[in-house]
Amino acid sequence: MKPFISTLTFVLGTACATSAMAQGNVCMAAGEMKAALTDWYGEKPVSPPSETKEQLWVSQETGTWTLIKSFSDGHACVLSQGKDWMTGVDQDQLLAELRD
């Protein structure tokens, strides 16, 4: 009976982990991420990457924004995204709020 429970626990744990990854952030090669943000959304970086390698991309035309994080393995992931970016607002303050 115990081997069955161990197997069931492993299968359920694997299914939960797979589900969490599927619902997680979008990640891809950093070059592909930057090309997608530029080509699909017309977004451009508004500041250099932070010490934690996070960077905000914004489209002044459409108002979309995306906060990405780059990793040493060459990948980047979307941390947050949205619409209605407000030009002229204190961007440092907004970045701090997005990171919280």
C-alpha positions, 0 to 999 in steps of 0.5 A: 500500500505504501508504494502506491501512496508514494507513487500517487504523491509523486504524480500529484506533486508533478502535476501541481508543479507543471500546472504552476509553471504553465500559469507562471510568467512568460519566459524566453531567450532575452533577445527574443523577448526584446524583439517581441516587445518591440515588434508586437507592442512597440515598446522600448526600454525607458531605463537601463536594467536595474541592479537586479536586472529588471527593466521597464519597457513602455509604448508611449503610443499605445500605453502598454508597459512590461517589466522584465527580468533578465537572467545570467543564462540568457533568458528573460521573464515577464514580471508584470505588464499592463496598459494605460502607462502615464507619461510624465509620472515619476517613473522611479516611484512607479518602478519601486511600486511595481517591484513591491 
